[in-house]
Amino acid sequence: MIIDWYPGHMKKARAQIIEVLPSIDLFIEVLDARLPDSSSNPLLERLRKDKPCIKVLNKSDLADPTITKAWVTHFDKQQSVRALPLEATDRRNVGLLPKLCRKLVPNRGNKGQKPLRVMIIGIPNVGKSTLINTLAGKKIARVGDKPAITTCPQQIDLRNGILLSDTPGLLWPVLENQAGACRLAASGAIGDNAFDTTAVAMETAAYLAERYQPLLQKRYKLQELPAGSVELLEEIGRRRGCLVSGGDVDLHRAAELLLRELRSGKIGRISLERPSDIVVEAAPDKEEDL
């Protein structure tokens, strides 16, 4: 299974981001707390250089809290980086973000100072638009449960000394790490027509069986888990009525159900990767990739 998803507007967005980079003081990268590495963007790390960056671990209410703490420690060790777990609709926690911005860039954004220019960036469907609306205190950015909702860049004056540059959700053009691409697909970051739902669900089921067996057993009322991911998916489908004539399991429907319940948090608080899982891969060196 090869997953490759790069809508045309993202290429244009990349060029627009590069154009405004010199005027930016700080970056906010919105990540999915369940998969912070796979939902990060190598392009940002290459371009921001020594400018500060806040890694917002959004959807932290859906992620394994112990693993999220490990990710915060991991990011806070990086140069000019701070991590902040939150849920984008939580006004109280989101209110900590402007304070952290001013702390990292103390010469801007306060009374009598020039505005603090912040760029917010993130892959599709990671909650970037929801976070912007919460920061602004009103609906400014479009929100949806499918990727590629924001398609044009915009600048937003938060009226608190911070100018926010919003960008369309941006994915790396080539999803070279297919394991990471599978996790992105499972999370809902990639359009459903770009991958084999059943294959992704089977990979996800195998991972959940290895690391979150009690949650699977509780959610689907299983005394014990079947040995293989196909058998596990079939058993989940059987218990949830994903059947066709003759009593056979509709594996595709079972796959859709598993992914839907994973994304909504109905299975439980699950992280799809841990800092110890990271495989460092060299980024492309071609100038055209910038």
Salt bridges, closest charged atoms under 4 A:
ASP25 OD1 - ARG108 NE 3.41
ASP25 OD1 - ARG117 NH2 2.82
GLU29 OE1 - LYS55 NZ 2.68
ASP32 OD2 - ARG34 NH2 2.69
GLU45 OE1 - ARG48 NE 3.50
GLU45 OE2 - LYS55 NZ 2.76
ASP76 OD1 - ARG82 NE 3.97
ASP166 OD1 - LYS128 NZ 2.87
ASP192 OD1 - ARG263 NH2 3.84
GLU235 OE1 - ARG238 NH1 2.82
GLU235 OE2 - ARG239 NE 2.93
GLU256 OE2 - HIS252 NE2 3.09
GLU261 OE2 - ARG219 NH2 3.00
GLU261 OE2 - ARG240 NH1 2.77
GLU273 OE1 - ARG183 NE 2.68
ASP277 OD2 - ARG211 NH1 2.87
